[in-house]
Amino acid sequence: MKLDDIGFYTLTEKRCAEASSLSSLSRCELVLSSKCNFNCPYCRRVGGEDLSLEDAKHTVILWAGDKLKAIRFSGGEPTLYPGIFELVQLSRTLDIERIAISTNGSASRETYKKLWLSGVNDFSISLDACCAEDNKKMTGGREVFDTVIENIKWLSQRTYVSVGVVLTDDNAGETENIIDFASSLGVSDIRIIPAAQNGNRLKNVSIDASFLSLYPILTYRFSNALNGKRIRGIEKEDCHTCGLVLDDMAVNDNKHYPCIIYMRESGKEIGKVGPNMRQERLEWFKTHDTYNDPICKNNCLDVCVEYNNKFKEYRS
């Protein structure tokens, strides 16, 4: 399978073949705040204060200097961050092609409309239930299901929207119903993934065959589950280095991490935000054995493992 067929638009064959510490940055994620109006049971929420708008802009400008192609703003809940619109507009001014936001979908319609008009062309929205009662449990008691659903439908008519379905013991039995419901909302793709604390395999899940031509990411993950492949984790035979770290970045609290998962699992940062980040990441790449790092070994996602295996093939 070609990386381009999987559906993760930043993980391409061209990127894999050309990635280095000197190539254009492909994808970077900026954590703006730990604040969130949900209390999801599985969340690995970051701590600390809001990133200052000045520091956030500084990071975006540094990335743009390395010709960043795709940026993602996350949190916490980034729609609660006062400077979000300025950051989106700045990203567009700096010619960043893909501007994404990860959100729980509960903000006002006007907020999402303004984000879309400001330049966001990729919305990733949490959808862990297919009815209001279950959604209330998965969000920690918030009664916002109708708002979230209407926002998903409205945005899906205008731009790229994917929904993220995190599976725990509480909702795993409804996986098929959640997928069917998400499809009815007009979304571009559906990402299903077990929570970090709930194992690495999708069990006893089947999907409508018609979805296989509609949703590349869903198809990829479902195929892995069907073939007994781990959704999380690095095997002994897999590549033990991370090529993604060379042109990908996650920043929180003015520190840069190997990836967003590594950061959320309390891994140590590579260094501080500044002009030397690419070189620091190259050194991490050269010296770090991901198979012997418990965070990487147990949590690296299937698509990232596949990318790194291809990365190794291109250089062998």
C-alpha positions as protocol buffer text, in pm:
chain_id: "A"
residue {
  index: 1
  type: MET
  ca { x: 0 y: 0 z: 0 }
}
residue {
  index: 2
  type: LYS
  ca { x: 119 y: 349 z: -84 }
}
residue {
  index: 3
  type: LEU
  ca { x: 119 y: 601 z: 197 }
}
residue {
  index: 4
  type: ASP
  ca { x: -88 y: 833 z: -23 }
}
residue {
  index: 5
  type: ASP
  ca { x: -373 y: 580 z: -22 }
}
residue {
  index: 6
  type: ILE
  ca { x: -412 y: 578 z: 356 }
}
residue {
  index: 7
  type: GLY
  ca { x: -582 y: 917 z: 379 }
}
residue {
  index: 8
  type: PHE
  ca { x: -352 y: 1104 z: 618 }
}
residue {
  index: 9
  type: TYR
  ca { x: -272 y: 1391 z: 383 }
}
residue {
  index: 10
  type: THR
  ca { x: 64 y: 1476 z: 542 }
}
residue {
  index: 11
  type: LEU
  ca { x: 196 y: 1118 z: 522 }
}
residue {
  index: 12
  type: THR
  ca { x: 285 y: 1083 z: 156 }
}
residue {
  index: 13
  type: GLU
  ca { x: 538 y: 884 z: -45 }
}
residue {
  index: 14
  type: LYS
  ca { x: 703 y: 1206 z: -166 }
}
residue {
  index: 15
  type: ARG
  ca { x: 746 y: 1333 z: 187 }
}
residue {
  index: 16
  type: CYS
  ca { x: 880 y: 998 z: 303 }
}
residue {
  index: 17
  type: ALA
  ca { x: 1138 y: 986 z: 25 }
}
residue {
  index: 18
  type: GLU
  ca { x: 1258 y: 1346 z: 70 }
}
residue {
  index: 19
  type: ALA
  ca { x: 1227 y: 1409 z: 446 }
}
residue {
  index: 20
  type: SER
  ca { x: 1535 y: 1537 z: 623 }
}
residue {
  index: 21
  type: SER
  ca { x: 1634 y: 1799 z: 877 }
}
residue {
  index: 22
  type: LEU
  ca { x: 1669 y: 2043 z: 583 }
}
residue {
  index: 23
  type: SER
  ca { x: 1345 y: 1970 z: 396 }
}
residue {
  index: 24
  type: SER
  ca { x: 1032 y: 2180 z: 437 }
}
residue {
  index: 25
  type: LEU
  ca { x: 842 y: 2120 z: 758 }
}
residue {
  index: 26
  type: SER
  ca { x: 546 y: 1900 z: 674 }
}
residue {
  index: 27
  type: ARG
  ca { x: 320 y: 1916 z: 977 }
}
residue {
  index: 28
  type: CYS
  ca { x: 342 y: 2090 z: 1313 }
}
residue {
  index: 29
  type: GLU
  ca { x: 101 y: 2100 z: 1606 }
}
residue {
  index: 30
  type: LEU
  ca { x: 79 y: 2383 z: 1856 }
}
residue {
  index: 31
  type: VAL
  ca { x: -89 y: 2326 z: 2194 }
}
residue {
  index: 32
  type: LEU
  ca { x: -242 y: 2657 z: 2294 }
}
residue {
  index: 33
  type: SER
  ca { x: -406 y: 2585 z: 2627 }
}
residue {
  index: 34
  type: SER
  ca { x: -488 y: 2313 z: 2878 }
}
residue {
  index: 35
  type: LYS
  ca { x: -835 y: 2459 z: 2933 }
}
residue {
  index: 36
  type: CYS
  ca { x: -1136 y: 2257 z: 2818 }
}
residue {
  index: 37
  type: ASN
  ca { x: -1508 y: 2267 z: 2885 }
}
residue {
  index: 38
  type: PHE
  ca { x: -1526 y: 1885 z: 2865 }
}
residue {
  index: 39
  type: ASN
  ca { x: -1392 y: 1628 z: 3111 }
}
residue {
  index: 40
  type: CYS
  ca { x: -1353 y: 1322 z: 2889 }
}
residue {
  index: 41
  type: PRO
  ca { x: -1256 y: 1010 z: 3087 }
}
residue {
  index: 42
  type: TYR
  ca { x: -971 y: 911 z: 2854 }
}
residue {
  index: 43
  type: CYS
  ca { x: -816 y: 1253 z: 2800 }
}
residue {
  index: 44
  type: ARG
  ca { x: -442 y: 1302 z: 2843 }
}
residue {
  index: 45
  type: ARG
  ca { x: -484 y: 1673 z: 2895 }
}
residue {
  index: 46
  type: VAL
  ca { x: -169 y: 1885 z: 2915 }
}
residue {
  index: 47
  type: GLY
  ca { x: -98 y: 2103 z: 3214 }
}
residue {
  index: 48
  type: GLY
  ca { x: 31 y: 2455 z: 3251 }
}
residue {
  index: 49
  type: GLU
  ca { x: -82 y: 2803 z: 3164 }
}
residue {
  index: 50
  type: ASP
  ca { x: -210 y: 2929 z: 2830 }
}
residue {
  index: 51
  type: LEU
  ca { x: 66 y: 2992 z: 2578 }
}
residue {
  index: 52
  type: SER
  ca { x: 101 y: 3367 z: 2536 }
}
residue {
  index: 53
  type: LEU
  ca { x: -14 y: 3499 z: 2201 }
}
residue {
  index: 54
  type: GLU
  ca { x: 331 y: 3649 z: 2147 }
}
residue {
  index: 55
  type: ASP
  ca { x: 499 y: 3311 z: 2200 }
}
residue {
  index: 56
  type: ALA
  ca { x: 241 y: 3135 z: 1984 }
}
residue {
  index: 57
  type: LYS
  ca { x: 300 y: 3378 z: 1697 }
}
residue {
  index: 58
  type: HIS
  ca { x: 677 y: 3342 z: 1739 }
}
residue {
  index: 59
  type: THR
  ca { x: 649 y: 2964 z: 1700 }
}
residue {
  index: 60
  type: VAL
  ca { x: 428 y: 2989 z: 1392 }
}
residue {
  index: 61
  type: ILE
  ca { x: 668 y: 3237 z: 1231 }
}
residue {
  index: 62
  type: LEU
  ca { x: 966 y: 3011 z: 1301 }
}
residue {
  index: 63
  type: TRP
  ca { x: 785 y: 2718 z: 1141 }
}
residue {
  index: 64
  type: ALA
  ca { x: 682 y: 2924 z: 841 }
}
residue {
  index: 65
  type: GLY
  ca { x: 1047 y: 3014 z: 793 }
}
residue {
  index: 66
  type: ASP
  ca { x: 1103 y: 2644 z: 725 }
}
residue {
  index: 67
  type: LYS
  ca { x: 818 y: 2649 z: 471 }
}
residue {
  index: 68
  type: LEU
  ca { x: 567 y: 2469 z: 691 }
}
residue {
  index: 69
  type: LYS
  ca { x: 294 y: 2303 z: 485 }
}
residue {
  index: 70
  type: ALA
  ca { x: 36 y: 2209 z: 751 }
}
residue {
  index: 71
  type: ILE
  ca { x: -33 y: 2342 z: 1100 }
}
residue {
  index: 72
  type: ARG
  ca { x: -270 y: 2215 z: 1367 }
}
residue {
  index: 73
  type: PHE
  ca { x: -393 y: 2410 z: 1670 }
}
residue {
  index: 74
  type: SER
  ca { x: -500 y: 2199 z: 1968 }
}
residue {
  index: 75
  type: GLY
  ca { x: -535 y: 2201 z: 2344 }
}
residue {
  index: 76
  type: GLY
  ca { x: -729 y: 2158 z: 2571 }
}
residue {
  index: 77
  type: GLU
  ca { x: -1002 y: 2314 z: 2365 }
}
residue {
  index: 78
  type: PRO
  ca { x: -844 y: 2569 z: 2126 }
}
residue {
  index: 79
  type: THR
  ca { x: -1170 y: 2757 z: 2061 }
}
residue {
  index: 80
  type: LEU
  ca { x: -1139 y: 2882 z: 2421 }
}
residue {
  index: 81
  type: TYR
  ca { x: -805 y: 3044 z: 2343 }
}
residue {
  index: 82
  type: PRO
  ca { x: -855 y: 3422 z: 2294 }
}
residue {
  index: 83
  type: GLY
  ca { x: -595 y: 3456 z: 2018 }
}
residue {
  index: 84
  type: ILE
  ca { x: -705 y: 3167 z: 1799 }
}
residue {
  index: 85
  type: PHE
  ca { x: -841 y: 3385 z: 1518 }
}
residue {
  index: 86
  type: GLU
  ca { x: -522 y: 3593 z: 1500 }
}
residue {
  index: 87
  type: LEU
  ca { x: -313 y: 3275 z: 1478 }
}
residue {
  index: 88
  type: VAL
  ca { x: -526 y: 3133 z: 1199 }
}
residue {
  index: 89
  type: GLN
  ca { x: -507 y: 3460 z: 1005 }
}
residue {
  index: 90
  type: LEU
  ca { x: -131 y: 3476 z: 1060 }
}
residue {
  index: 91
  type: SER
  ca { x: -94 y: 3121 z: 930 }
}
residue {
  index: 92
  type: ARG
  ca { x: -285 y: 3209 z: 616 }
}
residue {
  index: 93
  type: THR
  ca { x: -77 y: 3524 z: 566 }
}
residue {
  index: 94
  type: LEU
  ca { x: 237 y: 3309 z: 592 }
}
residue {
  index: 95
  type: ASP
  ca { x: 110 y: 3082 z: 312 }
}
residue {
  index: 96
  type: ILE
  ca { x: 67 y: 2771 z: 525 }
}
residue {
  index: 97
  type: GLU
  ca { x: -147 y: 2552 z: 302 }
}
residue {
  index: 98
  type: ARG
  ca { x: -336 y: 2340 z: 552 }
}
residue {
  index: 99
  type: ILE
  ca { x: -467 y: 2503 z: 869 }
}
residue {
  index: 100
  type: ALA
  ca { x: -629 y: 2255 z: 1105 }
}
residue {
  index: 101
  type: ILE
  ca { x: -795 y: 2272 z: 1442 }
}
residue {
  index: 102
  type: SER
  ca { x: -878 y: 1989 z: 1682 }
}
residue {
  index: 103
  type: THR
  ca { x: -1197 y: 2072 z: 1869 }
}
residue {
  index: 104
  type: ASN
  ca { x: -1476 y: 1911 z: 2067 }
}
residue {
  index: 105
  type: GLY
  ca { x: -1731 y: 2083 z: 1844 }
}
residue {
  index: 106
  type: SER
  ca { x: -1920 y: 2258 z: 2123 }
}
residue {
  index: 107
  type: ALA
  ca { x: -1837 y: 2621 z: 2043 }
}
residue {
  index: 108
  type: SER
  ca { x: -2093 y: 2851 z: 1886 }
}
residue {
  index: 109
  type: ARG
  ca { x: -2175 y: 2836 z: 1517 }
}
residue {
  index: 110
  type: GLU
  ca { x: -2037 y: 3189 z: 1482 }
}
residue {
  index: 111
  type: THR
  ca { x: -1702 y: 3075 z: 1625 }
}
residue {
  index: 112
  type: TYR
  ca { x: -1666 y: 2795 z: 1370 }
}
residue {
  index: 113
  type: LYS
  ca { x: -1787 y: 3017 z: 1088 }
}
residue {
  index: 114
  type: LYS
  ca { x: -1527 y: 3279 z: 1178 }
}
residue {
  index: 115
  type: LEU
  ca { x: -1253 y: 3014 z: 1198 }
}
residue {
  index: 116
  type: TRP
  ca { x: -1351 y: 2881 z: 857 }
}
residue {
  index: 117
  type: LEU
  ca { x: -1362 y: 3227 z: 702 }
}
residue {
  index: 118
  type: SER
  ca { x: -1029 y: 3313 z: 868 }
}
residue {
  index: 119
  type: GLY
  ca { x: -860 y: 3020 z: 696 }
}
residue {
  index: 120
  type: VAL
  ca { x: -919 y: 2690 z: 878 }
}
residue {
  index: 121
  type: ASN
  ca { x: -966 y: 2424 z: 612 }
}
residue {
  index: 122
  type: ASP
  ca { x: -944 y: 2113 z: 831 }
}
residue {
  index: 123
  type: PHE
  ca { x: -1163 y: 2051 z: 1135 }
}
residue {
  index: 124
  type: SER
  ca { x: -1104 y: 1744 z: 1350 }
}
residue {
  index: 125
  type: ILE
  ca { x: -1401 y: 1701 z: 1583 }
}
residue {
  index: 126
  type: SER
  ca { x: -1447 y: 1452 z: 1865 }
}
residue {
  index: 127
  type: LEU
  ca { x: -1747 y: 1221 z: 1834 }
}
residue {
  index: 128
  type: ASP
  ca { x: -1739 y: 941 z: 2090 }
}
residue {
  index: 129
  type: ALA
  ca { x: -2110 y: 858 z: 2097 }
}
residue {
  index: 130
  type: CYS
  ca { x: -2415 y: 843 z: 1872 }
}
residue {
  index: 131
  type: CYS
  ca { x: -2680 y: 957 z: 2118 }
}
residue {
  index: 132
  type: ALA
  ca { x: -2714 y: 1237 z: 2372 }
}
residue {
  index: 133
  type: GLU
  ca { x: -2717 y: 1013 z: 2679 }
}
residue {
  index: 134
  type: ASP
  ca { x: -2393 y: 835 z: 2591 }
}
residue {
  index: 135
  type: ASN
  ca { x: -2233 y: 1158 z: 2478 }
}
residue {
  index: 136
  type: LYS
  ca { x: -2302 y: 1311 z: 2819 }
}
residue {
  index: 137
  type: LYS
  ca { x: -2107 y: 1027 z: 2981 }
}
residue {
  index: 138
  type: MET
  ca { x: -1815 y: 1057 z: 2740 }
}
residue {
  index: 139
  type: THR
  ca { x: -1785 y: 1434 z: 2786 }
}
residue {
  index: 140
  type: GLY
  ca { x: -1795 y: 1430 z: 3164 }
}
residue {
  index: 141
  type: GLY
  ca { x: -2155 y: 1545 z: 3203 }
}
residue {
  index: 142
  type: ARG
  ca { x: -2188 y: 1809 z: 2932 }
}
residue {
  index: 143
  type: GLU
  ca { x: -2523 y: 1825 z: 2752 }
}
residue {
  index: 144
  type: VAL
  ca { x: -2400 y: 1957 z: 2418 }
}
residue {
  index: 145
  type: PHE
  ca { x: -2474 y: 1671 z: 2179 }
}
residue {
  index: 146
  type: ASP
  ca { x: -2715 y: 1859 z: 1954 }
}
residue {
  index: 147
  type: THR
  ca { x: -2478 y: 2155 z: 1925 }
}
residue {
  index: 148
  type: VAL
  ca { x: -2185 y: 1932 z: 1830 }
}
residue {
  index: 149
  type: ILE
  ca { x: -2387 y: 1742 z: 1570 }
}
residue {
  index: 150
  type: GLU
  ca { x: -2523 y: 2055 z: 1405 }
}
residue {
  index: 151
  type: ASN
  ca { x: -2172 y: 2205 z: 1390 }
}
residue {
  index: 152
  type: ILE
  ca { x: -2033 y: 1889 z: 1229 }
}
residue {
  index: 153
  type: LYS
  ca { x: -2306 y: 1892 z: 966 }
}
residue {
  index: 154
  type: TRP
  ca { x: -2268 y: 2263 z: 893 }
}
residue {
  index: 155
  type: LEU
  ca { x: -1889 y: 2250 z: 861 }
}
residue {
  index: 156
  type: SER
  ca { x: -1896 y: 1928 z: 656 }
}
residue {
  index: 157
  type: GLN
  ca { x: -2091 y: 2112 z: 386 }
}
residue {
  index: 158
  type: ARG
  ca { x: -1812 y: 2368 z: 356 }
}
residue {
  index: 159
  type: THR
  ca { x: -1471 y: 2211 z: 420 }
}
residue {
  index: 160
  type: TYR
  ca { x: -1280 y: 1901 z: 525 }
}
residue {
  index: 161
  type: VAL
  ca { x: -1413 y: 1753 z: 849 }
}
residue {
  index: 162
  type: SER
  ca { x: -1299 y: 1432 z: 1012 }
}
residue {
  index: 163
  type: VAL
  ca { x: -1442 y: 1294 z: 1334 }
}
residue {
  index: 164
  type: GLY
  ca { x: -1229 y: 1121 z: 1593 }
}
residue {
  index: 165
  type: VAL
  ca { x: -1385 y: 830 z: 1780 }
}
residue {
  index: 166
  type: VAL
  ca { x: -1184 y: 734 z: 2088 }
}
residue {
  index: 167
  type: LEU
  ca { x: -1285 y: 393 z: 2218 }
}
residue {
  index: 168
  type: THR
  ca { x: -1297 y: 300 z: 2586 }
}
residue {
  index: 169
  type: ASP
  ca { x: -1474 y: 26 z: 2780 }
}
residue {
  index: 170
  type: ASP
  ca { x: -1773 y: 260 z: 2800 }
}
residue {
  index: 171
  type: ASN
  ca { x: -1836 y: 305 z: 2427 }
}
residue {
  index: 172
  type: ALA
  ca { x: -1649 y: 26 z: 2244 }
}
residue {
  index: 173
  type: GLY
  ca { x: -1968 y: -179 z: 2215 }
}
residue {
  index: 174
  type: GLU
  ca { x: -2125 y: 102 z: 2012 }
}
residue {
  index: 175
  type: THR
  ca { x: -1840 y: 140 z: 1762 }
}
residue {
  index: 176
  type: GLU
  ca { x: -2040 y: 28 z: 1459 }
}
residue {
  index: 177
  type: ASN
  ca { x: -2336 y: 250 z: 1550 }
}
residue {
  index: 178
  type: ILE
  ca { x: -2107 y: 550 z: 1600 }
}
residue {
  index: 179
  type: ILE
  ca { x: -1946 y: 493 z: 1260 }
}
residue {
  index: 180
  type: ASP
  ca { x: -2288 y: 465 z: 1092 }
}
residue {
  index: 181
  type: PHE
  ca { x: -2405 y: 782 z: 1265 }
}
residue {
  index: 182
  type: ALA
  ca { x: -2087 y: 975 z: 1177 }
}
residue {
  index: 183
  type: SER
  ca { x: -2132 y: 878 z: 812 }
}
residue {
  index: 184
  type: SER
  ca { x: -2482 y: 1025 z: 811 }
}
residue {
  index: 185
  type: LEU
  ca { x: -2341 y: 1367 z: 904 }
}
residue {
  index: 186
  type: GLY
  ca { x: -2151 y: 1414 z: 576 }
}
residue {
  index: 187
  type: VAL
  ca { x: -1798 y: 1399 z: 720 }
}
residue {
  index: 188
  type: SER
  ca { x: -1489 y: 1352 z: 503 }
}
residue {
  index: 189
  type: ASP
  ca { x: -1338 y: 1071 z: 710 }
}
residue {
  index: 190
  type: ILE
  ca { x: -1371 y: 882 z: 1038 }
}
residue {
  index: 191
  type: ARG
  ca { x: -1082 y: 801 z: 1269 }
}
residue {
  index: 192
  type: ILE
  ca { x: -1134 y: 525 z: 1523 }
}
residue {
  index: 193
  type: ILE
  ca { x: -871 y: 457 z: 1784 }
}
residue {
  index: 194
  type: PRO
  ca { x: -859 y: 285 z: 2122 }
}
residue {
  index: 195
  type: ALA
  ca { x: -768 y: 514 z: 2410 }
}
residue {
  index: 196
  type: ALA
  ca { x: -406 y: 484 z: 2521 }
}
residue {
  index: 197
  type: GLN
  ca { x: -516 y: 317 z: 2843 }
}
residue {
  index: 198
  type: ASN
  ca { x: -748 y: 72 z: 2665 }
}
residue {
  index: 199
  type: GLY
  ca { x: -514 y: -145 z: 2462 }
}
residue {
  index: 200
  type: ASN
  ca { x: -397 y: -142 z: 2105 }
}
residue {
  index: 201
  type: ARG
  ca { x: -643 y: -350 z: 1907 }
}
residue {
  index: 202
  type: LEU
  ca { x: -991 y: -297 z: 1771 }
}
residue {
  index: 203
  type: LYS
  ca { x: -1193 y: -604 z: 1856 }
}
residue {
  index: 204
  type: ASN
  ca { x: -1504 y: -750 z: 1692 }
}
residue {
  index: 205
  type: VAL
  ca { x: -1572 y: -443 z: 1478 }
}
residue {
  index: 206
  type: SER
  ca { x: -1739 y: -462 z: 1138 }
}
residue {
  index: 207
  type: ILE
  ca { x: -1834 y: -177 z: 906 }
}
residue {
  index: 208
  type: ASP
  ca { x: -2062 y: -133 z: 608 }
}
residue {
  index: 209
  type: ALA
  ca { x: -1871 y: -239 z: 295 }
}
residue {
  index: 210
  type: SER
  ca { x: -1983 y: 78 z: 115 }
}
residue {
  index: 211
  type: PHE
  ca { x: -1772 y: 283 z: 359 }
}
residue {
  index: 212
  type: LEU
  ca { x: -1453 y: 128 z: 221 }
}
residue {
  index: 213
  type: SER
  ca { x: -1468 y: 351 z: -86 }
}
residue {
  index: 214
  type: LEU
  ca { x: -1565 y: 663 z: 108 }
}
residue {
  index: 215
  type: TYR
  ca { x: -1332 y: 687 z: 407 }
}
residue {
  index: 216
  type: PRO
  ca { x: -963 y: 605 z: 350 }
}
residue {
  index: 217
  type: ILE
  ca { x: -854 y: 648 z: 712 }
}
residue {
  index: 218
  type: LEU
  ca { x: -1141 y: 438 z: 845 }
}
residue {
  index: 219
  type: THR
  ca { x: -1068 y: 171 z: 583 }
}
residue {
  index: 220
  type: TYR
  ca { x: -700 y: 164 z: 673 }
}
residue {
  index: 221
  type: ARG
  ca { x: -760 y: 122 z: 1044 }
}
residue {
  index: 222
  type: PHE
  ca { x: -1039 y: -129 z: 996 }
}
residue {
  index: 223
  type: SER
  ca { x: -817 y: -335 z: 764 }
}
residue {
  index: 224
  type: ASN
  ca { x: -544 y: -337 z: 1027 }
}
residue {
  index: 225
  type: ALA
  ca { x: -794 y: -455 z: 1288 }
}
residue {
  index: 226
  type: LEU
  ca { x: -924 y: -724 z: 1056 }
}
residue {
  index: 227
  type: ASN
  ca { x: -570 y: -850 z: 995 }
}
residue {
  index: 228
  type: GLY
  ca { x: -486 y: -854 z: 1365 }
}
residue {
  index: 229
  type: LYS
  ca { x: -238 y: -568 z: 1335 }
}
residue {
  index: 230
  type: ARG
  ca { x: -168 y: -353 z: 1636 }
}
residue {
  index: 231
  type: ILE
  ca { x: -319 y: -5 z: 1627 }
}
residue {
  index: 232
  type: ARG
  ca { x: -68 y: 117 z: 1881 }
}
residue {
  index: 233
  type: GLY
  ca { x: 287 y: -1 z: 1926 }
}
residue {
  index: 234
  type: ILE
  ca { x: 617 y: -89 z: 1758 }
}
residue {
  index: 235
  type: GLU
  ca { x: 711 y: -451 z: 1694 }
}
residue {
  index: 236
  type: LYS
  ca { x: 1066 y: -588 z: 1699 }
}
residue {
  index: 237
  type: GLU
  ca { x: 1070 y: -620 z: 1319 }
}
residue {
  index: 238
  type: ASP
  ca { x: 960 y: -258 z: 1268 }
}
residue {
  index: 239
  type: CYS
  ca { x: 1192 y: 38 z: 1215 }
}
residue {
  index: 240
  type: HIS
  ca { x: 1341 y: 153 z: 1546 }
}
residue {
  index: 241
  type: THR
  ca { x: 1404 y: 513 z: 1445 }
}
residue {
  index: 242
  type: CYS
  ca { x: 1153 y: 793 z: 1384 }
}
residue {
  index: 243
  type: GLY
  ca { x: 1184 y: 966 z: 1050 }
}
residue {
  index: 244
  type: LEU
  ca { x: 878 y: 1175 z: 1129 }
}
residue {
  index: 245
  type: VAL
  ca { x: 1069 y: 1375 z: 1389 }
}
residue {
  index: 246
  type: LEU
  ca { x: 1280 y: 1536 z: 1115 }
}
residue {
  index: 247
  type: ASP
  ca { x: 1003 y: 1741 z: 953 }
}
residue {
  index: 248
  type: ASP
  ca { x: 719 y: 1715 z: 1205 }
}
residue {
  index: 249
  type: MET
  ca { x: 689 y: 1888 z: 1541 }
}
residue {
  index: 250
  type: ALA
  ca { x: 468 y: 1922 z: 1849 }
}
residue {
  index: 251
  type: VAL
  ca { x: 506 y: 2225 z: 2074 }
}
residue {
  index: 252
  type: ASN
  ca { x: 364 y: 2283 z: 2421 }
}
residue {
  index: 253
  type: ASP
  ca { x: 468 y: 2543 z: 2676 }
}
residue {
  index: 254
  type: ASN
  ca { x: 750 y: 2664 z: 2448 }
}
residue {
  index: 255
  type: LYS
  ca { x: 907 y: 2318 z: 2434 }
}
residue {
  index: 256
  type: HIS
  ca { x: 922 y: 2090 z: 2132 }
}
residue {
  index: 257
  type: TYR
  ca { x: 850 y: 1718 z: 2158 }
}
residue {
  index: 258
  type: PRO
  ca { x: 899 y: 1423 z: 1922 }
}
residue {
  index: 259
  type: CYS
  ca { x: 523 y: 1408 z: 1861 }
}
residue {
  index: 260
  type: ILE
  ca { x: 193 y: 1498 z: 2022 }
}
residue {
  index: 261
  type: ILE
  ca { x: 145 y: 1148 z: 2166 }
}
residue {
  index: 262
  type: TYR
  ca { x: 490 y: 1156 z: 2324 }
}
residue {
  index: 263
  type: MET
  ca { x: 407 y: 1488 z: 2485 }
}
residue {
  index: 264
  type: ARG
  ca { x: 67 y: 1374 z: 2615 }
}
residue {
  index: 265
  type: GLU
  ca { x: 220 y: 1059 z: 2762 }
}
residue {
  index: 266
  type: SER
  ca { x: 454 y: 1279 z: 2971 }
}
residue {
  index: 267
  type: GLY
  ca { x: 765 y: 1215 z: 2763 }
}
residue {
  index: 268
  type: LYS
  ca { x: 1061 y: 1447 z: 2792 }
}
residue {
  index: 269
  type: GLU
  ca { x: 1088 y: 1736 z: 2550 }
}
residue {
  index: 270
  type: ILE
  ca { x: 1366 y: 1744 z: 2293 }
}
residue {
  index: 271
  type: GLY
  ca { x: 1441 y: 2110 z: 2359 }
}
residue {
  index: 272
  type: LYS
  ca { x: 1301 y: 2461 z: 2374 }
}
residue {
  index: 273
  type: VAL
  ca { x: 1141 y: 2656 z: 2092 }
}
residue {
  index: 274
  type: GLY
  ca { x: 1407 y: 2844 z: 1901 }
}
residue {
  index: 275
  type: PRO
  ca { x: 1622 y: 2853 z: 1588 }
}
residue {
  index: 276
  type: ASN
  ca { x: 1804 y: 2528 z: 1676 }
}
residue {
  index: 277
  type: MET
  ca { x: 1498 y: 2301 z: 1685 }
}
residue {
  index: 278
  type: ARG
  ca { x: 1569 y: 2122 z: 1356 }
}
residue {
  index: 279
  type: GLN
  ca { x: 1926 y: 2039 z: 1458 }
}
residue {
  index: 280
  type: GLU
  ca { x: 1811 y: 1921 z: 1802 }
}
residue {
  index: 281
  type: ARG
  ca { x: 1557 y: 1695 z: 1638 }
}
residue {
  index: 282
  type: LEU
  ca { x: 1819 y: 1553 z: 1404 }
}
residue {
  index: 283
  type: GLU
  ca { x: 2034 y: 1459 z: 1703 }
}
residue {
  index: 284
  type: TRP
  ca { x: 1734 y: 1296 z: 1871 }
}
residue {
  index: 285
  type: PHE
  ca { x: 1668 y: 1102 z: 1551 }
}
residue {
  index: 286
  type: LYS
  ca { x: 2027 y: 977 z: 1535 }
}
residue {
  index: 287
  type: THR
  ca { x: 2050 y: 865 z: 1897 }
}
residue {
  index: 288
  type: HIS
  ca { x: 1697 y: 755 z: 1992 }
}
residue {
  index: 289
  type: ASP
  ca { x: 1589 y: 390 z: 1973 }
}
residue {
  index: 290
  type: THR
  ca { x: 1210 y: 403 z: 1966 }
}
residue {
  index: 291
  type: TYR
  ca { x: 1173 y: 30 z: 2035 }
}
residue {
  index: 292
  type: ASN
  ca { x: 1356 y: 75 z: 2365 }
}
residue {
  index: 293
  type: ASP
  ca { x: 1149 y: 380 z: 2461 }
}
residue {
  index: 294
  type: PRO
  ca { x: 833 y: 258 z: 2641 }
}
residue {
  index: 295
  type: ILE
  ca { x: 626 y: 556 z: 2521 }
}
residue {
  index: 296
  type: CYS
  ca { x: 711 y: 498 z: 2154 }
}
residue {
  index: 297
  type: LYS
  ca { x: 702 y: 120 z: 2177 }
}
residue {
  index: 298
  type: ASN
  ca { x: 357 y: 108 z: 2336 }
}
residue {
  index: 299
  type: ASN
  ca { x: 184 y: 410 z: 2183 }
}
residue {
  index: 300
  type: CYS
  ca { x: 314 y: 481 z: 1832 }
}
residue {
  index: 301
  type: LEU
  ca { x: 18 y: 465 z: 1593 }
}
residue {
  index: 302
  type: ASP
  ca { x: -5 y: 216 z: 1308 }
}
residue {
  index: 303
  type: VAL
  ca { x: 17 y: 481 z: 1038 }
}
residue {
  index: 304
  type: CYS
  ca { x: 332 y: 631 z: 1193 }
}
residue {
  index: 305
  type: VAL
  ca { x: 492 y: 288 z: 1224 }
}
residue {
  index: 306
  type: GLU
  ca { x: 412 y: 225 z: 858 }
}
residue {
  index: 307
  type: TYR
  ca { x: 558 y: 561 z: 758 }
}
residue {
  index: 308
  type: ASN
  ca { x: 881 y: 494 z: 948 }
}
residue {
  index: 309
  type: ASN
  ca { x: 913 y: 148 z: 794 }
}
residue {
  index: 310
  type: LYS
  ca { x: 882 y: 309 z: 451 }
}
residue {
  index: 311
  type: PHE
  ca { x: 1128 y: 580 z: 556 }
}
residue {
  index: 312
  type: LYS
  ca { x: 1382 y: 307 z: 629 }
}
residue {
  index: 313
  type: GLU
  ca { x: 1313 y: 133 z: 296 }
}
residue {
  index: 314
  type: TYR
  ca { x: 1378 y: 451 z: 100 }
}
residue {
  index: 315
  type: ARG
  ca { x: 1719 y: 481 z: 263 }
}
residue {
  index: 316
  type: SER
  ca { x: 1832 y: 118 z: 245 }
}
